[in-house]
Amino acid sequence: MMPLSMAEQEKECVIRKIGGNPEVKKHLEDLGFHVGGTVSLVSRLGENVIVKVKESRVAISEELARKIMV
């Protein structure tokens, strides 16, 4: 298991765990990140990452990406 921020680009991964406080978990769930769901890292832009989740592309901070374990 590793943080999403360290995943290989364009490789589809399964979300194993979402860390952080309840507010962070709720925010990530609202964006479509759920345990058991698939996600892939599209690109890195400075302190942010672009990920594909549920056929959408979402930009999140690298800090949030480290809370998503794949």
N, C-alpha and C positions, 0 to 999 in steps of 0.2 A: 504494500500500500504506500502511495506517495501523494504529495499535494498536487492538485491540478496544475499549479504554476510550474511544476517540473516535468509535466507530461510531454511526450513527443508530439510535435506539431502534426495536425491532420489525422492523428490516430484516435479512433473512437474508443472511449474508456467508459467503464461503468462506475457510477458514483457509489462508493462504499460507506462514507460517513460524512456528515456535515458538522463542523465544529463551530464554536463561538457561543455567545450569549443568546438567549431566546429571541432578542430583537434581530440579530444578525441572521439567525436560522430562518426566521419568518421572512425577512427581506429576500434571502436567497430562494426560498420556496416560492415567493411571489414572482420571482424572475424565471421560475421553471426548473430549478435545481432540486431534485428529489432523490433520496437513496434508492438505488436500483435503476435509475434513469441513465441514459447515455449522454455523454458530452465529449466534445473534442476541442482542442486548443487550435484556433485558427492562426493567430499571430500575436506577437508581443509589440507593444507600442510604449516604450519608455517604462513608466511605472504601472501601466495598464495592460491587460490582456483581452483579446477578443476570443470568445468561445462560442461554439455552436451548440445550442441546446434546444430540443424540440423544434427543429427546422427553422430556428431563428438565431441570429447572431447578436450577442450581448457583449458589451464592453464592461468589464469589472476591474477593480483595482487588483494589483498583484497580492495585496494583503488579504482580500476576500478569496482570491483563488487559492491561497495557502490553507484556507479553512475547509476547502472541498477536497476530500481524500478519494483518490481513484485507485 
